[in-house]
Amino acid sequence: MNDQTTTHFGFSQVNSAEKAGKVAQVFDSVASKYDIMNDVMSLGIHHLWKKFTIEMCGLRAGHKVLDLAGGTGDLALKQAQLVGDSGHVVLADINASMLREGRDRVLNKGLVNRISTCQCNAEILPFDDNSFDCITIAFGLRNVTDKAKALQSMRRVLKPGGRLCVLEFSKPLYQPLEKVYDFYSFKILPKLGEIIAKDRASYQYLAESIRMHPDQETLKQMMLTEAEFDEVEVFNMSGGIVALHRAFKY
């Protein structure tokens, strides 16, 4: 099955209408351990990847930001500090369990005046055209069923002059690194998920979903041609294990 009514869920082919529900089950399962697992499986390096992403957002006081697939709020909390009381951040996620974790962190940090939450699908964003100065999506695009449709939706709600920052696992640039990365992804990562999150299957899916995600150049071309962004830059980190795609709408 490889027609338009099907899509990949990890290495499996599923009906396109079923993917969102299957992804939801994964994140319902791991939500409470999500932050701990991020620290363990990346050896804490994900904080540096996200720090660089924030720097590339070019945020200023008064900016309005949309953080898609924002989950537990890592990016949104930092963005709120930069936009100040005159700005606003929308922390959005399709998954209620993840969004609940993020909402709790926003409350604990006392930032409810700067951050609101929204449960929504990236493919059909419930916002007006030209609403946001910046949109971020970190480690979420690979889980979207129709990536091109989601990118088009993001461009629609981005203001002219705004930028989109997509942080995602990508393709290692060096073959020796790729071999080590494969071993870690398929042998070590699921075992960590089993021990820490009590969920081997979800982290097996994580490894598979990374391999099925478009590589750096393919995603760049999708953003330029299918979503019609005006300029796209690619920044490789950790040897290409992770890449930041920064796109502009003029």
For each residue, the residues with C-beta under 8 A, 3 or more apart:
1: 6 13
2: 6 13
3: 6
4: 16
5: 15 16
6: 1 2 3 13 14 15 16
7: 13 14 15 16 19 145 146
8: 11 12 13 14 212
9: 12 13 14 18 19 22 23 205 209
10: 204 205 207 208 209 212
11: 8 208 211 212
12: 8 9
13: 1 2 6 7 8 9
14: 6 7 8 9 18 19 22
15: 5 6 7 18 19
16: 4 5 6 7 19 145 146
17: 20
18: 9 14 15 21 22
19: 7 9 14 15 16 22 23 145
20: 17 23 24 94 121 145
21: 18 24 25
22: 9 14 18 19 25 26
23: 9 19 20 26 27 94 95 143
24: 20 21 27 28 94 95
25: 21 22 28 29
26: 22 23 29 30 202 205 206
27: 23 24 30 31 34 71 95 97 98
28: 24 25 31 95 97
29: 25 26 197 199 202
30: 26 27 33 34 37 193 197 199 202 203
31: 27 28 34 71 72 95 97 98 100 101
32: 101
33: 30 36 37 196 197 198 199
34: 27 30 31 37 38 71 72 98 101
35: 38 39 72 74 101
36: 33 39 40 196 197
37: 30 33 34 40 41 192 193 196 197 203
38: 34 35 41 42 46
39: 35 36 42 43 44 46
40: 36 37 43 192 196
41: 37 38 189 192 203
42: 38 39 45 46 49
43: 39 40
44: 39 47
45: 42 48 49 238
46: 38 39 42 49 50
47: 44 50 51
48: 45 51 52 237
49: 42 45 46 52 53 167 237 238 242 244
50: 46 47 53 54 74 75 78 138 167
51: 47 48 54 55
52: 48 49 55 56 235 237 244
53: 49 50 56 57 75 136 138 165 167 244
54: 50 51 57 59 75 78 79 82
55: 51 52
56: 52 53 163 165 235 244 246
57: 53 54 65 79 82 134 136 163 165
58: 134 163
59: 54 63 65 79 82 83 87 133 134
60: 63 82 83 87
61: 82 83 84 86 87
62: 83 84 86 87
63: 59 60 82 83 87 133 134
64: 83 87 88 89 90 131 132 133
65: 57 59 76 79 83 87 88 89 90 132 133 134 135 136
66: 89 90 92 125 127 131 132 134 135 136 154 157
67: 70 73 75 76 79 89 90 91 92 135 136 137 138
68: 92 93 122 135 136 137 140 154
69: 92 93 94 122 137 138 139 140 141 143
70: 67 73 74 75 76 91 92 93 99 102 136 138
71: 27 31 34 74 93 95 98 99 101 102 140
72: 31 34 35 98 101 102 105
73: 67 70 76 77 91 101 102 103 105 106 115
74: 35 50 70 71 77 78 138
75: 50 53 54 67 70 78 79 136 138
76: 65 67 70 73 79 80 89 91 102 106 115
77: 73 74 80 81 105 106 109 111 115
78: 50 54 74 75 81 82
79: 54 57 59 65 67 75 76 82 83 89 134 136
80: 76 77 83 87 89 111 114 115
81: 77 78 84
82: 54 57 59 60 61 63 78 79 87
83: 59 60 61 62 63 64 65 79 80 86 87 88 89 114
84: 61 62 81 87 114
85: 113 114
86: 61 62 83
87: 59 60 61 62 63 64 65 80 82 83 84 114
88: 64 65 83 114 115 116
89: 64 65 66 67 76 79 80 83 114 115 116
90: 64 65 66 67 115 116 117 118 127 132
91: 67 70 73 76 99 102 103 106 115 116 117 118
92: 66 67 68 69 70 99 117 118 119 120 122
93: 68 69 70 71 98 99 102 117 119 140
94: 20 23 24 69 119 120 121 122
95: 23 24 27 28 31 71 98 99 119
96: 99 100 119
97: 27 28 31 100 101
98: 27 31 34 71 72 93 95 101 102
99: 70 71 91 92 93 95 96 102 103 117 119
100: 31 96 97 103 104
101: 31 32 34 35 71 72 73 97 98 104 105
102: 70 71 72 73 76 91 93 98 99 105 106 117
103: 73 91 99 100 106 107 117
104: 100 101 107 108
105: 72 73 77 101 102 108 109
106: 73 76 77 91 102 103 109 111 112 115 117
107: 103 104 110 112
108: 104 105
109: 77 105 106
110: 107
111: 77 80 106 114 115
112: 106 107 115 116
113: 85
114: 80 83 84 85 87 88 89 111
115: 73 76 77 80 88 89 90 91 106 111 112
116: 88 89 90 91 112
117: 90 91 92 93 99 102 103 106
118: 90 91 92 126
119: 92 93 94 95 96 99
120: 92 94 124 125 126
121: 20 94 124 125
122: 68 69 92 94 125 137 140 141 144 150 153 154
123: 144 145 146 149 150 153
124: 120 121 153
125: 66 120 121 122 153 154 156 157
126: 118 120
127: 66 90 131 132 157
128: 131 157
129: 156 157
130: 157 158 159 160
131: 64 66 127 128 157 158 159
132: 64 65 66 90 127 135 157 158 159 162
133: 59 63 64 65 159 161 162 163
134: 57 58 59 63 65 66 79 158 162 163 164 165
135: 65 66 67 68 132 154 157 158 162 163 164 165
136: 53 57 65 66 67 68 70 75 79 164 165 166 167
137: 67 68 69 122 140 141 154 164 165 166 167 168
138: 50 53 67 69 70 74 75 167 168
139: 69 142 167 168 169
140: 68 69 71 93 122 137 143 144 168
141: 69 122 137 144 147 150 151 166 168 213
142: 139 168 169 209 210 212 213
143: 23 69 140 209
144: 122 123 140 141 147 150
145: 7 16 19 20 123
146: 7 16 123 149 150
147: 141 144 150 151 214 222
148: 151 152 222 226 227
149: 123 146 152 153
150: 122 123 141 144 146 147 153 154
151: 141 147 148 154 155 164 222 223 226 227 229
152: 148 149 155 156 226 227 228
153: 122 123 124 125 149 150 156 157
154: 66 68 122 125 135 137 150 151 157 158 164 227
155: 151 152 158 164 227 228 229 247 249
156: 125 129 152 153
157: 66 125 127 128 129 130 131 132 135 153 154
158: 130 131 132 134 135 154 155 162 163 164 249
159: 130 131 132 133 162 249
160: 130 249 250
161: 133 248 249 250
162: 132 133 134 135 158 159 248 249
163: 56 57 58 133 134 135 158 246 247 248 249
164: 134 135 136 137 151 154 155 158 223 229 245 246 247 248 249
165: 53 56 57 134 135 136 137 244 245 246 247
166: 136 137 141 219 223 244 245 246 247
167: 49 50 53 136 137 138 139 242 243 244
168: 137 138 139 140 141 142 213 219 242 243 245
169: 139 142 210 213 241 242
170: 213 215 216 219 236 240 241 242 243
171: 178 215 216 240
172: 175 177 178 181 239 240 241
173: 177 236 239 240
174: 177 178 239 240
175: 172 178 179
176: 179 180
177: 172 173 174 180 181 239 240 241
178: 171 172 174 175 181 182
179: 175 176 182 183
180: 176 177 183 184
181: 172 177 178 184 185 241
182: 178 179 185 186
183: 179 180 186 187 188
184: 180 181 187 188 189
185: 181 182 188 189 207 210 211
186: 182 183 189 190 204 207
187: 183 184 190 191
188: 183 184 185 191 192
189: 41 184 185 186 192 193 203 204 206 207
190: 186 187 193 194 200 201 203 204 207
191: 187 188 194 195 200
192: 37 40 41 188 189 195 196 203
193: 30 37 189 190 196 197 199 200 201 202 203 204 206
194: 190 191 197 198 199 200 203
195: 191 192 198
196: 33 36 37 40 192 193
197: 29 30 33 36 37 193 194 202 203
198: 33 194 195
199: 29 30 33 193 194 202 203
200: 190 191 193 194 203 204
201: 190 193 204 205
202: 26 29 30 193 197 199 205 206
203: 30 37 41 189 190 192 193 194 197 199 200 206 207
204: 10 186 189 190 193 200 201 207 208
205: 9 10 26 201 202 208 209
206: 26 189 193 202 203 209 210
207: 10 185 186 189 190 203 204 210 211
208: 10 11 204 205 211 212
209: 9 10 142 143 205 206 212 213
210: 142 169 185 206 207 213
211: 11 185 207 208
212: 8 10 11 142 208 209
213: 141 142 168 169 170 209 210 219
214: 147 218 219 222
215: 170 171 218 219
216: 170 171 219 220 234 236 240 243 245
217: 220 221 234
218: 214 215 221 222
219: 166 168 170 213 214 215 216 222 223 243 245
220: 216 217 223 224 232 234 245
221: 217 218 224 225
222: 147 148 151 214 218 219 225 226 227
223: 151 164 166 219 220 226 227 229 232 245 247
224: 220 221 227 228 229 232
225: 221 222 228
226: 148 151 152 222 223
227: 148 151 152 154 155 222 223 224 247
228: 152 155 224 225
229: 151 155 164 223 224 232 247 248 249
230: 247 248 249 250
231: 247 248 250
232: 220 223 224 229 245 246 247 248
233: 245 246 247
234: 216 217 220 243 244 245 246
235: 52 56 243 244 245 246
236: 170 173 216 239 240 242 243
237: 48 49 52 240 241 242 243 244
238: 45 49 241 242
239: 172 173 174 177 236
240: 170 171 172 173 174 177 216 236 237 243
241: 169 170 172 177 181 237 238
242: 49 167 168 169 170 236 237 238
243: 167 168 170 216 219 234 235 236 237 240
244: 49 52 53 56 165 166 167 234 235 237
245: 164 165 166 168 216 219 220 223 232 233 234 235
246: 56 163 164 165 166 232 233 234 235
247: 155 163 164 165 166 223 227 229 230 231 232 233
248: 161 162 163 164 229 230 231 232
249: 155 158 159 160 161 162 163 164 229 230
250: 160 161 230 231
